[in-house]
């Protein structure tokens, strides 16, 4: 099964920026669209951003204009650039395929937006 490792989360002040990275154990980008998801305390996991094999992107309305998803296929890596962060962006962020591979969820990376 594909292993996915997220990194880059941190504590940041409102209005700040972070760049998350997701490294895959093997090349899956030629097969699947990739996505970032997040789960805030007490809430269900939600879809944040998607990048297709052709490079098209889609975003949740709550992050549109602030977040950018990109990929480096040769490195089996997906990124999420997050700007103008808000307290409501606080969550554990995960990457996975779209649709998600059920056995490939990683540990996620914690993003906390607080002053």
N, C-alpha and C positions, 0 to 999 in steps of 0.2 A: 504494500500500500504506500501511497505517497505520503511523505512526512513534510509538514509545513511548520516553519519556525518564524515567529513574528518577533520583531525587536524595534526599539526606538521610542517606546513610551516613556513618559516622564511627568513630573509636576511642572505645570506652566501657568503663568498668569493669564487672565482674560486678555484677549487681543494678541496673544503670542502665537508662535508657530512651532510645529513639529513635523518631522518626516519619519514615517513608519516604513519598515522594510519587511518583506516576507520572502524567505528563501525556501525553495522546494527541493526535495531530495532527488528529483528527477525531472526531466523535461515533460511537463504536462500542458504547457502553454499552446502547443500545437494541436491539442485535443480539446481543451476546455477553455471557456471564458473564465476569467478569474475575478474575484470580488473581495471586497473588504466588508466585514460585518462588525457590529459592536453590540455589547450587552451592558446596560447600566444596571446598578443594583436594584433588584425588585422588578425588573422589566424583562421582557422577552428579547431575544437576540433579533437585531434588525439589520437589513441590508443597507449599506452606506454607499458603495460605489462598485461599478462593474466595468471591466475592460474586455472587449471581445477579441477573438483571434485576429480580426482585421484592424484592431486598434480603436474601434468605436467605444465611446464611454457613456455611462449613464450614472446619474447621481440621485440620491434621495433629496427631496425638496429642502430638507432641513440643512443640507450641507452644500447645496448647489451654489457655485460662485465662490466658495471658500476652500473646498477640498479638490485635489486633483489626483487621479489615479493614473499610474503609468507602469510600464513593464520593461525589463531588460531581458528579453527572451534568452539571449546567449548566456546569461547568468542565472537563469531560472529564478528570477527575482521580480517581485511586484512591489511597488511603492505607493504610499499615500501621503501626499503633501497636504498638510492641514494648516491653514492660515486663519487669522481672525477668530481664534478659538474662543468658545463660550463655555460657561460652567456646565451647560446642558450637554456638552460634548464629552463630559466625563464618563468613561466606560472602559471596559476591557475590549480591545480591538483584535479581531481575528481575520485571517485571510483563508480562503477556500475557493474551490471551484464554484461555478455557477452553471447548473445547480451544484450544491455543495456535495462533496464526497463525505459520506457519513462517518467513515473510519479515519478521516484525515484531519480532524480538528486538532489544532495545536493548543498550547497553553495560553496563547494570546499575549498581548502587551498592554499594560495599564496606562491609560491617559487620564490625568487628573488636571482639571482646569480650575484654579482657585487662587484668590489673592491672599 
